[in-house]
């Protein structure tokens, strides 16, 4: 689940790097492996931009088998029709969900309707609370991403293109994490031997998605809006880097600590209750990447979890116990912002 990012109060009138013509230019052969389903009110051009973004995530991290995405639009009627397709898909693929399509379907019907209705309200006022997209795992393999209306990729608000890309990459990375999980899922707020804390799951997804999107935008592999406030292309591309995102997260952490004195990575808690695991976890992921490299998460940490549990997998991947890491990370984060910025390079 990706916590909403701050958005500006006004949409831009500038054009995007991609065409806004309501026709498709994406050949079916170029469609991503992920099985994507759209509400009927979403334009073909928007669908293609979502597909291209998912395709880039697949190229960056590899294909995730048995992965679906369901994208809700700006019509509650279309959203409810999409819900019916969703429940039919559960029967066809033998991936049941009692909560979604059981005898009492009111809650999930309400969720599809809720996503669309919320998107309608946000389209009128960008300051409205936004429902968050999310990844849900199937019992045995894969899962599905449920996504709210992509205002940036639709062309409505060009300055939210990067936000939509990060949402898609964030949820896709959760699916990547899922590839290595063959154990039963723990109940919310009850991290067990395998699943570990939310700061690792969500914080790493924040870090990896913002890193990947920033990198791919910087080399022109993902489209972005060109803002005149940057004098040169080099200045714009540097703005898209992960370091700028992490420094913004540092400001978020300072705000959290003012409201909750004594808060730390260890006590950041559940992502269902707080945004703290996202922000603390992103910095923890950056710190661990500096120690062992970004590849250590996927090459060493996740493959070992099902065998030895997350704590031992952590020790094997990063060369220290989780307890020792908490101490070192707390000391690291107590440094001045200028020192932390220098650490990022």
C-alpha positions in Angstrom: 0.0 0.0 0.0 1.4 3.4 -1.0 0.7 6.3 1.3 -0.5 9.4 -0.7 2.1 11.9 -1.7 1.6 15.6 -1.4 0.1 17.2 -4.5 0.1 20.8 -5.6 -3.1 22.7 -5.6 -3.3 23.5 -9.2 -3.0 21.4 -12.4 -0.5 22.4 -15.0 -1.5 23.5 -18.5 1.8 22.2 -20.0 1.8 19.3 -22.4 3.3 15.9 -21.6 5.9 14.0 -23.5 3.4 11.5 -24.7 0.4 12.0 -27.0 -3.0 12.6 -25.5 -4.9 11.4 -28.6 -7.6 9.0 -27.5 -6.3 6.2 -29.7 -4.0 3.3 -28.9 -0.5 3.0 -30.4 0.6 0.1 -28.3 0.6 -3.3 -30.1 -0.9 -6.2 -28.2 2.5 -7.9 -28.6 3.9 -5.1 -26.4 1.4 -5.6 -23.6 2.9 -6.5 -20.2 2.7 -10.1 -18.9 0.6 -8.8 -16.0 -3.2 -9.3 -16.6 -4.6 -5.8 -16.4 -8.4 -5.1 -16.3 -9.8 -1.5 -16.7 -13.1 0.0 -15.9 -15.0 0.7 -19.1 -14.9 4.5 -18.6 -11.0 4.6 -18.8 -9.8 5.9 -22.1 -7.7 3.6 -24.4 -4.8 6.1 -24.3 -4.8 6.0 -20.4 -4.9 2.2 -20.5 -1.8 2.1 -22.8 0.1 4.4 -20.5 -0.7 2.2 -17.5 0.4 -0.8 -19.6 3.6 0.8 -20.6 4.4 1.7 -17.0 3.7 -1.9 -15.8 5.9 -3.2 -18.7 8.8 -1.1 -17.5 8.4 -2.4 -14.0 8.5 -6.0 -15.4 11.7 -5.2 -17.3 13.3 -3.6 -14.3 12.5 -6.4 -11.7 11.4 -9.3 -13.8 7.9 -10.8 -14.6 5.7 -11.9 -11.7 3.6 -14.9 -12.5 -0.2 -14.9 -11.7 -0.3 -11.2 -11.2 -3.4 -9.1 -12.0 -4.2 -5.4 -11.9 -7.7 -3.9 -11.6 -7.9 -0.1 -12.4 -11.0 1.8 -11.3 -12.2 4.9 -13.2 -14.5 7.8 -12.6 -17.8 6.0 -12.9 -19.4 4.0 -10.0 -21.5 2.1 -12.5 -18.4 1.0 -14.4 -16.6 0.2 -11.1 -19.5 -2.2 -10.1 -19.3 -3.9 -13.5 -15.5 -4.3 -13.0 -16.3 -5.9 -9.7 -18.4 -8.5 -11.4 -15.6 -9.2 -13.8 -13.3 -9.5 -10.8 -15.4 -12.1 -9.1 -15.8 -14.1 -12.3 -12.0 -14.1 -12.6 -11.8 -15.5 -9.1 -13.9 -18.5 -10.2 -12.0 -19.0 -13.5 -8.6 -18.9 -11.9 -9.6 -20.8 -8.7 -8.3 -17.9 -6.6 -11.2 -17.5 -4.2 -11.7 -14.5 -1.9 -14.6 -14.8 0.5 -14.2 -11.2 1.5 -14.3 -10.1 -2.2 -16.9 -12.4 -3.7 -18.4 -14.5 -0.9 -22.0 -14.9 0.0 -22.1 -11.4 1.3 -20.4 -9.2 -1.3 -21.5 -5.8 0.1 -18.1 -4.9 1.5 -16.1 -5.5 -1.7 -18.9 -4.0 -3.8 -18.7 -1.0 -1.6 -14.9 -0.9 -2.0 -15.1 -0.8 -5.8 -17.8 1.8 -5.6 -15.8 3.6 -2.9 -12.7 3.8 -5.1 -14.6 5.2 -8.0 -16.6 7.6 -5.9 -13.5 8.9 -4.1 -11.8 9.4 -7.5 -14.8 11.5 -8.6 -14.5 13.7 -5.5 -10.7 14.1 -5.9 -11.3 15.1 -9.6 -13.3 18.0 -8.2 -10.9 18.9 -5.4 -7.3 17.7 -5.3 -7.1 18.3 -1.5 -9.7 15.6 -0.9 -8.5 12.5 1.0 -7.4 9.8 -1.5 -8.0 6.1 -1.3 -4.7 4.2 -1.7 -3.9 1.5 -4.2 -2.8 -1.8 -2.8 -1.5 -5.3 -3.5 -3.3 -8.4 -2.2 -1.7 -11.8 -2.3 -3.4 -15.0 -3.4 -3.2 -17.9 -1.1 -0.7 -19.9 -3.1 1.0 -17.7 -5.7 0.8 -14.2 -7.1 -2.0 -11.7 -6.3 -3.6 -8.6 -7.6 -3.1 -4.9 -7.5 -6.1 -2.7 -7.1 -5.5 0.8 -8.4 -7.5 4.1 -8.1 -7.9 6.3 -11.1 -4.5 7.5 -12.5 -5.0 11.2 -12.9 -1.5 11.8 -14.1 -1.4 9.1 -16.8 -4.9 10.1 -17.9 -3.5 13.6 -18.8 -5.9 15.4 -16.4 -3.0 16.5 -14.1 0.3 16.3 -15.9 2.3 17.0 -12.7 1.0 13.7 -11.2 2.5 11.5 -13.9 5.5 10.6 -11.7 3.1 9.9 -8.8 1.1 7.4 -10.8 4.3 5.7 -12.0 5.6 5.4 -8.4 2.2 3.9 -7.3 2.4 1.3 -10.0 6.1 0.5 -9.3 5.4 0.4 -5.5 2.6 -2.1 -5.8 4.5 -4.1 -8.4 7.4 -4.4 -6.0 5.1 -5.8 -3.4 4.3 -8.5 -6.0 8.0 -9.1 -6.4 8.3 -9.5 -2.6 5.4 -12.0 -2.8 7.3 -14.2 -5.3 9.6 -15.4 -2.5 6.8 -16.1 0.0 5.5 -19.6 0.3 4.5 -19.4 3.9 1.0 -18.5 5.2 0.4 -14.8 5.6 0.4 -13.5 9.1 -2.6 -11.6 10.4 -2.3 -7.7 10.3 -0.3 -6.3 13.3 1.1 -9.7 14.1 4.5 -10.0 12.4 5.8 -13.5 12.6 9.0 -15.4 11.9 8.6 -14.9 8.2 6.7 -11.7 7.3 8.8 -9.3 9.4 8.0 -5.6 10.3 6.1 -3.2 8.0 9.0 -0.8 7.9 10.9 -3.4 5.8 7.9 -4.4 3.6 6.5 -0.9 2.9 9.7 1.2 3.4 11.6 -1.0 1.0 8.8 -0.7 -1.6 8.9 3.1 -1.2 12.7 3.2 -1.7 12.8 0.7 -4.6 9.9 2.3 -6.5 11.2 5.9 -6.1 14.7 4.8 -7.0 13.5 2.9 -10.1 11.1 5.6 -11.3 13.7 8.3 -10.8 16.3 6.3 -12.7 14.1 5.4 -15.6 12.8 9.0 -15.9 16.4 10.3 -15.9 17.3 8.1 -18.9 14.1 8.8 -20.8 12.6 5.3 -20.4 9.6 6.7 -18.5 7.7 9.7 -19.8 7.5 12.8 -17.7 6.3 16.4 -17.8 8.9 19.1 -18.6 8.5 22.0 -16.2 9.9 25.4 -17.2 11.1 26.1 -13.6 14.1 23.9 -14.4 16.6 25.8 -16.7 18.2 22.7 -18.2 17.3 19.1 -18.8 20.2 18.1 -16.5 18.5 20.1 -13.6 15.2 18.4 -14.3 16.7 14.9 -14.3 18.6 15.5 -11.1 15.3 16.5 -9.5 13.8 13.1 -10.3 16.6 11.2 -8.4 15.9 9.1 -5.3 18.0 11.4 -3.1 15.6 14.3 -3.4 12.7 12.0 -2.4 14.6 10.7 0.6 15.3 14.2 1.9 11.6 15.0 1.6 11.0 11.8 3.6 13.4 13.2 6.3 11.2 16.2 6.7 8.2 13.8 7.1 10.1 11.9 9.8 10.8 15.2 11.7 7.1 16.0 11.6 6.3 12.5 13.0 8.8 12.9 15.8 7.3 16.2 16.9 3.9 14.5 17.1 5.3 11.3 18.6 8.4 12.0 20.7 10.6 8.9 20.9 9.4 7.4 17.7 12.0 5.2 16.0 12.4 2.6 13.2 11.8 -0.2 15.8 8.6 1.5 17.1 7.3 2.7 13.8 4.5 0.1 14.0 1.9 -1.0 11.5 1.3 0.5 8.1 -2.4 0.0 8.7 -2.2 2.6 11.5 0.6 5.0 10.6 2.7 6.4 7.8 5.8 6.1 9.9 6.9 2.7 8.6 6.9 4.1 5.0 9.2 7.0 5.8 11.5 5.4 8.4 11.6 2.2 6.3 12.7 4.1 3.1 15.7 5.5 5.0 16.5 2.1 6.5 16.4 0.7 3.0 18.8 3.4 1.8 21.1 2.7 4.7 21.1 -1.1 4.1 21.7 -0.5 0.4 24.8 1.5 1.2 26.1 -1.5 3.3 25.3 -4.4 1.0 23.9 -2.9 -2.3 20.4 -2.8 -3.6 20.7 -6.2 -5.1 21.1 -7.8 -1.6 17.3 -7.5 -0.9 16.2 -9.6 -3.9 19.4 -11.8 -4.3 20.0 -12.6 -0.6 17.3 -11.4 1.8 14.0 -12.5 0.3 15.2 -15.9 -1.1 16.3 -16.9 2.5 13.2 -15.9 4.4 11.1 -19.1 3.9 14.0 -21.2 5.1 15.4 -19.3 8.0 12.9 -16.6 8.8 13.3 -12.8 8.3 15.7 -12.1 11.2 18.3 -14.7 10.2 17.8 -13.8 6.5 18.5 -10.2 7.5 21.7 -11.2 9.3 22.9 -13.2 6.4 22.2 -10.5 3.8 23.5 -7.4 5.8 26.1 -8.9 8.2 24.5 -7.8 11.5 21.6 -8.8 13.7 18.3 -6.8 13.5 18.9 -5.6 17.1 22.4 -4.3 16.2 21.0 -2.7 13.1 18.3 -0.8 15.1 21.1 0.7 17.4 23.3 1.7 14.5 20.4 3.1 12.4 19.1 5.2 15.3 22.6 6.7 15.8 22.8 7.3 12.0 19.5 9.1 11.9 20.4 11.4 14.8 23.0 13.2 12.6 22.2 16.6 11.1 20.3 16.7 7.8 23.4 18.0 6.0 25.4 14.9 7.0 22.6 12.6 5.9 22.4 14.4 2.6 26.1 14.0 2.1 25.7 10.3 2.9 23.3 9.9 0.0 26.0 11.3 -2.3 
